[in-house]
Amino acid sequence: MKNAASLFGRYVFNDRKMQERLPKATYKALQKTIQNGEPLDLNVANVVANAMKDWAVEMGCTHYTHWFQPMTGVTAEKHDSFITPSGNGEVIMEFSGKELIKGEPDASSFPSGGIRATFEARGYTTWDPTSPAFIRDGTLYIPTAFCSYTGEVLDKKTPLLRSMERLSSQAVKVLNLLGKTDVKRVTTTVGPEQEYFLIDKTMYDKRPDLIYTGRTLFGAMAPKGQELEDHYFGSIKTRVAEYMRDLDTELWELGVYAKTKHNEVAPSQHELAPIFTTSNIATDHNELCMEVMKKTAEKHGLVCLLHEKPFAGVNGSGKHNNWSISTDSGENLLDPGKNPEDNLQFLLFLAAVVKAVDEYQDLLRITVASAGNDHRLGANEAPPAIISMYLGDDLGALVESIIEGKDYKSHKAARMETGVDALPDFKKDNSDRNRTSPFAFTGNKFEFRALGSSLNIACPNYMLNTMVAEELSEFYEALKDSSDLESDLRALVKKAFTEHQRIIFNGDNYSDEWVEEAEKRGLCNYKSLPEAMEHYIDKKNVDLFTSNGIVTEAEIHARYEIELEQYSKLLNIEALTMLDMAKKNIAPAVMAFAKELAQGVELKKSVSSSLSTFAEEKLLQNLSDLLEKFVKKTDELESAVKAAAEHTDNLDRAKYYRNTVFALMNELRELGDSMETETSAEYWPYPSYGEILFGV
């Protein structure tokens, strides 16, 4: 493999390539759009498009595509060639600024939440110049936003871009008020850690549940799971190491800042973590990362599973969203500094985040709600469904001193003494990491740990940006006419911490005591998507997005309907898959094995009445009892799925799927898994957990 530095950005139309290929005036105009958000002139777009096309053709491209993120949860693309007829039956390669800026995909089949009729097919994609174009498989990919013919936002990128602009404008006003008049722009940065499973493709191909739903709907635990925790940070297997090496190479060539890779807790589970970049580019990179993970796995005879809970009984996969705020000069606004008690700027921004998370805790829970993530949250492998904040001992003590009006002295970081002469002593961090907290402060950023592994990170980040922007706007209005800014700012910070201290919890979020304590504090505990999504359209949440210009009320309601409808569809697919597996393979397999047992009993009795048939008869009785219950439960589930059609309201239907269909699926699985443990392996129709999880 070549040096990473020489590989990095090879297939990206990045800043260096733009400087090389664009006239200076065009480059400067484009940079004003990228860095300052200024409108893009069509003449500039024409020059950029031609340079981009020339570079892409030189790299072997024949097509381009507007790459966007509709409400399906995955990316979308339509490929067009560069060819244009030139007469005499020949073609030339052309690409105009108009084609760069605007695309017209058929939008009829994308989720719209009832915002437009099915016959209104046209939609538009528009170039996002803040995220660089890149090349994959002979095609130039152009990151774009997506809207309907009548202008409604139908994607996940547009609200994110709007929220970044909104937070920047409000943060700049606050910083200017504090004397930082040189600050012109503030950006939110994100580093999303991505967890995933790798399994052998031959095993995957034999599991219809993995193929259709991404998770196992049946499967008894293997004799060994993650009990020994020997897989975590363990030596990486050769086949997986080769996959990771190829993955790194391809991601680096695409400009993705892939940094860290290691084994995770569960068998066959791994993690990739990138370096921070802006929220918008981080979102595009994470979507690209998930796509490349899957395609690279195919080359190695593997399958990459991004479902939040592919295997019951072992840890599922999440995505840690490390979020921070920085100025255009590179100053991190969430850095406490050496003396945080005197760092008024830090305290004000910290107070804004604390207030935002408390007032809009329901939104943070909603933004990580999904059919897959419902399996993880609160399962002692991920943060609970209760949203709270961890500040650590040092920062927690500072907040407490501000609330109580007591003196505070910053703790100097202690030194870790190893007690071995050959090993160097080193400085400890001021606080430990709370792995059980959904939203934890980790030095100069917040780690939002409740995200599911398949989630598009645009959603939690645009909500987080918007709610913090709202608080900064309120803070600015409260302070802009102050005659004693420091005194009023300290009073404002104290008020925010005092009124919202209930959201701060530095203890064990997995404990039963915390559930009781959180209820006393009045914190929400929404355990499933339907329960959480019901509050998405609460007035305070609608007002938040509309007043900040992120999405309209109609677009909010559309998103609400889309999420509920997709949840029901996913559970319906799971239930139908489960029924198919139960009726066509599992029940017949157990019947066949039971028949063999019965024949064995009869054979022994025919040979000699003195031969014991106790073992066969006991096993036969157990299996017969389980099979009878299994068949009855299968019928119950089938009837429940059919009855779902009677629920026409999306929220009502989603609740029905969660409370009735999903509950029956769990009961059916329990019976099926019990039968697997008592049925001969040569009869059981599907690869076992042991074969799948330890087969790479």
N, C-alpha and C positions, 0 to 999 in steps of 0.2 A: 504494500500500500504506500502511495506517495505521502509526503509530508502533509499534515492536515492544513497547514497555512497555504500551501500551493493548491490544494483541492478546494478550499473554502470559497463559496460563491461562484464557482465555475459556470454554473447554469443559471445565474441570476443577473438581471440587468440592473446592477447595483450602482452605487454612487461613483465608483471608479470608472465603470464602463460608460456611464453618462458623461463624465468629465472628458473622457477620451473621444466620444462620438458626437457630442452635441456642441453647437456653437456656444461661445461663452454667454451671450445674451440669453439664449434659450435655456441654458443650464441654470443661470441665475433666476430666471423667471419661474422655472420649475421648482427650484429650491424654495422660493418664496411661498409657493403653494404647499409644498411638503412640510416646511418648518413653521410657517406662519398661518397656514390655512387660507391664503389669498386665492381668489377665483382664478381658474385656468383659462387662458386665452386660446381660441381655436387655432390660431396661427402657430402658437407654441406647441399645441397638441399635434399638429401636422408634422412638424419637424421631429418631435419625439417619436411619433409613430413610424416615420420613415427610418430613423436610426435604429429603433427597436426591431423593425422588420429586417433590416440589413444584417444586424447582429444575429438574429434568430435563424435566418436563411444560411448564414455562414456556419452556424452550429448544426445545420442539417434539418431545420424545421421546414415543414410544408404547410402547416396549419397553425391557427391561433384559436384560443377559446377564452371567453369571459367566464371566469371561475367565481362562483358565488355560493352563498350559504343560505338557502331557503329554510323554511320552517320544518323541513323533514328531519332535521338533526344530522344530516350529512351534506357534503358539498355537491354542487351540480355544475355541469359543463356541456356546452354545445360547440362542436369543432367546425370551423370554416377554413377553407384553404386560402392561401395568398394569391392564387392564380386569378388573372383578369384577362379576358380575350383581347388580343392586340391586332386582329385581322389576319387573313391568310391562314386561318386554322391554327395560329400560334397563341401563346399566352405570355404574359409578363407577371412578375411577382410584385403586387402592390398592397399597401396597407395605409389607409388615410387616418387623419386625426379624428374624423367623424366615426370611423370604425373602432378606433381605440376608445373613444369616449363613450359611445353608446352601442349596445347590442339589443336585439329584439328576440328573446327566446319565447317559445310558446309557454305561457304561464298557466294554462288551463288545468293542468294536473298537479300543481303545487298546492299545498294546504293554504287556505285563505281565511278559514274560520267564518265563512259566510259573508266576507267583506265584499265579494264580487260574485256574479253569477258564473256558472260553468261555461256559458257560451261566450263570455268576455275573456278571450283567450290571450290577448296580448299583454306582455310585461316588458319591462326595460331593465337592462343592466347598465351600470355606469362606472367607469374606471375610477378606482381608488388609487391616486398617485402616491399616497403615503405608504403603500405596501408594494415593494418592488415586484415586477414581472419576473417569471422564471420559466425554464424549459423542462418538460418531462416527455419522454417517449416521442420525440419529434414534433412536439406541439408547444407553442408559446402560450403560457398561462398568464392571464391578466386578471389580478384580483379586482373584483367589482362589488358594488352594492346592487340590490335588486328591489324593484317596486312594481306595483300594478300599473295598468294603463291609465287609471285615474289618479295615480300618485300615492296610493297607500303603501306603507312600508311592509314588505312581505319577507324580510330577511332578518338575520341576526347581526349583521355587520353595521347597518345604518344606525340603529340605536346606540351601538357602542361608539361609533365615531361622534355622534351628537353628544353623548355623555362625556366624552373626552374633551370636546370643545367647551361644554358647559362647566365642567369642573375647572378647566384651565382659566376661563374668564373669571370665575368667582374666587379662585385661589390667587390670581394675579391682583385682583382688587384688594384682597386682604393683605397680601405682601406689600403692595404699594403703600397701604395705610400704615404698615409697620416700618416704613422707610426703605424698603427694597424696591426703589423706583426703577432700577435697571432690569427687573424681571419682566419679560414680555410674554412668556409662555410657560405653562406648567404641564407636565405629562405624567400619566400614571404608567407604571411599569409592572410587568408580570413575568414570573418564572413558573410555568406549570409543570410540576413533576408528574410523569405519566406512568401508571402501573399497568401491567398486561400479563397474560398467560401465553405460553407457547406449548402447543401439543402436536403430536405427530399427525400428519394429514391422513394416513391410513386409518387411524382411530377415529378422527373427526368424520370421515366419510361414512363410517358405520353408525353414526349417532344422528338421527333425524332431528332430535331436539336441539343439538348444537347447530346444525345446518339452518334450521328454520327460526330459532329463537336466540341463539347465542349462549344458552345455558342448558345444563342438564336438568331435565324434568323428572328423571328417575336416576337412582344411583346410590347404592349403599357405600358407606365409608370403607376405605381400604384399611388393612391392619395398621398401617402407619399413615399419619397425616402430617401435621406440623407440630406435634407434641414436643419433639426434641429441639425445635427451633434451629436445627442444623442447616437448613437451607438458607436462612437469612444471612446475607453478606458472605455466604459460603463460596467455595471455589466454583467457578463457572464452567459447566460442562463444555467439552470441545465443540459439539454441534451448535450449542447456544452461543458460544464465543465467536464462532464463525459468522453466525447470523448477526450478532451485535456489531462485529467489525464491518460487515457489508452495510448494515443500517447506518452506522456512523458515517461511513464514506458517502453514501447517497444523501444523507441529510446535510452533511457539510457542503457537498457540491450544490445543494439547493439553498445554502445560506442559513440553515437552521443551526442554532447555537447548542448543539448536543454536547453535553459536558460530562455527566455522571451516569454510570450504568452499574447495576448490581442485582444480585438475587434478592427477591423479597421473601416474606415470611412463609407463604404457602408453597408447596411443591410445584414446580413448573411456573412459578410467578416471578416476574422481574420488574425492574423500574428503569426509566430513562429520565434524566433531569436536564433541562437546558439552562443557559445563562439568561439573565433578565433582558428584556427588551420592551418596547412600548406595548401597551395593551392590545393595540390593533394588530401589529406585526406578530406579537406573541400568539394571538388567536389564530391568525392565518398559519403560522408555523405549527401550532398544535394540531390543527386540522390536517395539514400536510403530513405531519409526523405520523398521525394515526393511519393515513392512507399508505404511506411508505412502509410502515410496520407490517401491514397486511400483505403488501405486494412482495416485500423482501422475504417474508416467511414462506411464500409459495416457492421461491427459488431454492429453498433449503428443505423442501418436503415437509414444511411445518405449517401450522395455522396459528395466527395471532388472534387471541380472544380479548375483546375490549369490553365485554359485558361486565357489569358491576359484581355479579355473583354467578360465575359459571359453574361452580361446584359447591353444593351445600356441605356444610361441616368444616370447610376450610375458609381462610380469609378471602374476601372478595377484593376487587381492585377499585382504588379511588384516584383522585387527581388533586394534588395540593396546589392551591392557587396563591403564590407568594406575591403580594400586592404592596406597592409603595408609591410615593409621590415625589417627583423631583422637578426642579426648576430648569430653565433653558441653560443655566450656567453649571448644571450638574449637582446642585445642592439637594440632598435628600431631606425632605421636610419632616420625615419621621425618625430622623436621627436625634436621639436625646442629647448627644454631646457629653462632655465631661461633667457638667453641672446642670442636669435637666431641670432642677428647681428654679434656676434663673433663666432658662431658655424659654422665654415667653412665646416665641414663634412655635416651637415644638409643642408646648402645652396647649396652645390654641388649636393646632391641627389635631393633636391627640384627642382633645375634648370634642372636636367635630366628629371624629370617627366613633368615639364612645357614644355620643348622643345619637348618631345616625344608626348604629347597630342596634341600640335599644329601641328607638322609635320605629324602626323598620325591620325588626327581627323576623317578622312574618315573611317579608319579601326575600330575605336571605335564605330562609328555609324553603320558600317556594322555588327559588331559582336553582336549587339542587335536587328538587323533587323529580323522580322518574320511577317508572316501573322497576327498573333494575336497581336503582339506589335505595328503594324502599327495603330491599333485603339487607342492606349494610347498616344504615343509620341506626344507632342504638344497639348494635349487635356485638359490642365490645371488640370490634375490629376497626371501627370507624367512629367518629364523633357521634354523640347522640343526636336525636332530632331536635333537642332543645338547643337553641342558639344562645351562646354566652361568649364572653371574651376573657382571655387569659393575658394578664399584663406582667406576670412574674413577681417575685418577691420585692425586688428593688423598686421597680416602677409602681407596683401595687402599693408599697409603703409611701411613695411620693404622693400618689393620688389620695390616699387616706389622710396624710398630713395636711393636704390642701383642704379636704372636706372638713377636718376637725380643727383647722387653724393652728396646727402645731408646727414647731420647727422641724426641719428635715435636713439631714446631712447625707449627701450622696455617698454610697458605699464604694470604696475602691475595690476593683476586682482582685480577689485573693489569688495567691499563687498555688498551683498544684505541685506539691512536693512528692516526687516519685519514690524517694528513699533508696534509689539506686544511683551510684556515682556516675555510671556511664549514660544514664538517661537524663536529658535536660528537664529542669522544672519549667512550667509554663503558666501563663496567666489564665485563670478560669473566666468564663462568662459570668455576668452579673446574675443570671437566672438560668434555671434548667429549662428544657423544652417540655411543654405539657402536651403529650401525644394524644390526650383524650379531649382536648378542647377544640371546638369547631372553628374558633377564630382567635388565633394566638399571636401575641406580639413576640417577634423573634429578632430583637436587636435594632433593626431599622426598617422593619416591614411587618405586615400582618400576613399570617399563613391561614388562609381559609381552607380548612381541611375536609370539608363535608362534600366536596364535589365528587360525582361519580366518574368512573374512568372513561366512559363514552361521551360525556357531556361536552357540548360546545361552550368554551369558557367565555364567549362573548356575553352570555346571559348574566352570570353572576357579576361580571365586571362592569357591565353597563348599569346594573342596579346599584352596585357599590359606588361607582362614580357619581351617579345621580343623587343618591341619598347624602353623600358627603358634600356635594356641591350645594345641595339645599341648606345644609347646616352652615356652611361657610357664607352663604348668602345672608342667612339670618344673623350671623356673627358680624358681618360687615355692616348691616343696617343698624345693629345695636351699638357699634363702635365709631361709625364714620363721623359723628358730630361730637365726639368726646373731647372734653377740655383737659382731662387727665387720663391719657390713654393707658398707661401702665396700670394704674389703680383700677380703672374700669375693666381692663382686660383680665386682670387677676380675679376680679369679682365675677366676671362672666364665666371664666374657667371653673371657678369654685361652684358656681350655680349649676353648670352642666354636669360636673362630676357628682355633685350631691343628688341631683334629680335623677341621674341615670346610673347610679352605682350598682343597682340591682343586676345589671347585665354583666358585671365583672365577677368572675369566679376563678380562683386560682387552684382549686382542689381537684379531686378525682371525679370527672364527669361521668364515669361508669357506675358510680355508687348509687345504691337505692336511696341513700340519704339526700343526694343531690336532686333526684327527681322530686322528692317531697319538698325540698328547700326551694327549688325552682317554681313549683306550684304556688308556694307561699309568696314568692316574689312577684307572681303574676306573669311569669314568662310562658310563652306559648310552647306547646309540645304536640306538634302535628306529626303523627306517625306514618302517614301515607300521603301520596300525591293528591287524591281527591279531598282529603281533609285539609291539606294545606292550600290547594288551588282555589278552594271556596273563598279564600280571603284575598285573592289576587285583585279582585274588582271592588274591594272595600274603598270607600270614598277617599280616605287619606292616601291610599296608594295610587288611585287614579289621578288625584290632584297633584301628587308628586311628579308623575311623568308628564302630565299635560302642562303644568306651570313651568316646568323646566324645558319644554319643547323637545322631549325625547320621542314620544309617540302620542298619537291622539287617543281620545277615549274609544273611538271605534276600533282602532288598532289594538288597544289593550283588550277589549272584549274579544277580538278575533284571536289573539294569542291564547286567551283563556279557553275558548272553544277548541282551538287546535290541540292544546296540551291534553285536555280531557278526552277528546276524541281519539288521539293517538294512544293514550293510556289504555282505553277500552279495547282498541284494535290489537294492541300488543298482547293483552291478557287473553283476548279471544283466540289469537294465533297460538299462544301457549296451550290453552285448553284443548283446542282442536288437535294440535300435535300430540298432546298427552293421550287423548282418546284414541288417536290413530295407533300410537305405540302400544297402548294397553290392549286394544281389541285385536289388532292384526298380528302382534308378535309376543307380547308378554304373556297374556292369558293362554294362547295356544302352546307356548313353550312350557309353561308350568303344567298344563294338562298332559302334554306328551311325557314329561318326566314323571308325573303322578301315575300315568298309565304303566310306565316301566316299573315303578315301585309295586303297583298292584300285581303286575304279572310276576314279579319276583316273589311276592308273598305266595301266590298260587303255585308257583313252581316249587318253592321250598316245601309247601304242604303236600304236594303231590309226590315228592321224593320221600319225605319222612315226616310223620306227625311230631317227631321229637325235635326237629330243627326249629330253632327260635326265629320268629318273625317280628320280634318286639321292635327292633330298630326301624325296619321298613314300615311297619304299621304306625309307629309313633310319628315318623316323618311324614308319612302319607296323610295322617289325620291333621297334622299341623298345616300342611300345604293345602289340604282340602278346605279347612276352615278359613285360611287366609284368602284362598282363591274365591270362595263364595262371597266373602266380604268385598273383595276386590271388584268382582263383577257387579255387585250391587252398587258399589260406590261409583263405578264407571257409568252406570245408568243414571245415577243421581247427577253426576257432573254433566252428562250429555243433556239431560232435561234442563239443567240450570243454564247451560249455554244457549239453548233454544229460547228460554224465557227472557234472556237479555234483550231480545228484540222488542219486547213490550215496553222497555224503558227508553222513551224518545228524548228526554232531556239529557244533555251530555253529562252534567254533574250527577244526576240521579243514576245514569247508566254506569259511570265510573265507580260510584260508591257500591253499586250492585256487584260489579265485577270484583271489587276489592273484598267486600264483606261476605259474598256468597260463593262466587266462582273460585276465587283464589283460595278461600278456606277449604272448599271441596278438593281442589287440586293438591293442597298440602296433605289432606287425609288420604287421598288416593296414592300419593307418593309414598307415604309411610307404609302402607300395605304392600306396595310394589317392592320397596326396598327390603322389607322383611322377607318377601318371597325370594328375592335375589340371594339372600344369605343362606337359603335352604334348598336352592335349586342347583343341580349340577351345572358346572361351568360350560360343559359341552352343549347344554340345552339353552342356557341363557342367551338371548338374541343380541345383546349389545356388549361392547367392551366395558370392562369394569373400571372403577375409579383408579384402582391400582395400576391397571394397564395404561390408562390415559395419563395420570399424573406422574408416573415414574417411567414412562415409555420413551422419553427423549434422551 
